[in-house]
Amino acid sequence: MNLLAAYTYLQVLDFLTTLAFLLSGVQEGNPVVRGAMVLLGAPWLGLASVKVVALGLGFVCWRGGRFRLLMFANLFFACLVAWNLVALIAGLSR
């Protein structure tokens, strides 16, 4: 359960850091997320919908015993959130 909890927490952190980027005028880099934002007409709604799908995939991995895959996803999103925070701090320091 810890892997799933960490995955969920990292998805929330990615959502929040991405919102901070959007509010500061930075465009979304992921074409899937960008498409969802355009399709749904509101950036936060497109981002939230992608995150709901991501959480579903995380749950499927957890239920299916794909713990190694979930561990690698956690590592990826931990690095992504750290990068987002560094980029935000660097942008604010200018």
URLINNOR-V583966 format. One line per field, one symbol per residue. ss: DSSP state (H for helix, E for strand, L for the rest). phi: phi as a letter, one per 20 degrees, with the letter a starting at -180 (. if undefined). psi: psi as a letter, one per 30 degrees, with the letter a starting at -180 (. if undefined). Layout:
# URLINNOR-V583966
ss->???
phi->???
psi->???
This chain:
# URLINNOR-V583966
ss->LHHHHHHHHHHHHHHHHHHHHHHLLLLLLLHHHHHHHHHHLLHHHHHHHHHHHHHHHHHHHHHLLLHHHHHHHHHHHHHHHHHHHHHHHHHHLL
phi->.fffffffffffffgffffffffeneefeefffgffffgencgffffffffffffffffffffemefffffffffffffffffgffffffffff
psi->feeeeeeeeeeeeeeeeeeeeefggkkkfjfeeeeeeeeffkeeeeeeeeeeeeeeeeeeeeeggheeeeeeeeeefeeeeeeeeeeeeeeff.
